[in-house]
């Protein structure tokens, strides 16, 4: 991104490429995402104001941005058709603002891909779940999202990040990073490397189960659902760049990982990292309320395992990125990715300890 003094002029140039009515007033950095650059825009329209989100796709993460945008256009159009005529439909799915050339994105001279969404007002997001009821609302929103996309017409969605949840390949990438030790960091992460090696056997558990392929979100963090500012309903699923073919349990596993732990994703105080069983129960009930009628018995049986696999996988990714020099995940300080890895591995242990109780609950729900 340009230096701060040039940022406004650069954003003005990007904004002029889109079909936006009114006078551009301000732009501000927005959100807590670690991948793309996001700005909230304010326009004056008559005597009122209107807001939008402008995003630049991260080319290091999405080397084929046109595949991302093709998926995004198809998915948002399908969702809009599903909810057409329903109350508050405009707030229940993302929508793309077209560029002046008719495309749903703009590519600048450097090849970067930009897109604009109307800002969905009177909503909020949270980074840490605040109550079991909120966990249930978020889980139900993601389950409903999966169900709405179950009949998306062919062709198959593009894989925007190939093998995104292929846990054995994530483990292989870690092994390569350890051998290369490009940044001389392996010595400082030896306990975490040894932990990963001891638990390698969990990596293929989901892939080896012959589960049906579905269209899934692949990044079901709590802050990827907009909550209605008044009712707390899970209103709109956002951050759709990784929506692609996959396993339903990838989404549920990430719900377990991101909702049941009261600590931040990179919490350095590992005593605070723990799976809260009441929150797991709430999200399970919310997810099954939306997904029970299309999940197979094999998928339901593996729900307790999915949280372990996805949590372990993310720990592998944080550890690999730390060893490679923090090239994928944005960091604000040295060692942040290693702290994130440690927190995920601690959470993995907590989830594993409670697997029996989770399995009992699933048979009872």
Secondary structure, 3 states (H helix, E strand, C coil): CCCHHHHHHHHHHHHCCECCCCEEEEEEECCCCCCCEEEEEEEEECCEEEEEEEEECCCCCCCCHHHHHHHHHHHHHHHHHHHCCCCCHHHCCCCECCECCCCCCEECCCCCEEEEEECCCCEECCCCCCCHHHHHHHHHHHHHHHHHCCCCCCCCCCCCCCCCCCHHHHHHHHHHHHHHCCCCCHHHHHHHHHHHHHCHHHCCCCHHHCCCCEEECCCCCHHHEEEECCCCCEEEECCCCCCEEECHHHHHHHHHHHHCECCCCCCCCHHHCCECHHHHHHHHHHHHHHHCCCCCHHHHHCHHHHHHHHHHHHHHHHHHHHHHCCCCCCCCCCCHHHHHHHHHHHHHHHHHHCHHHHHHHHHHC
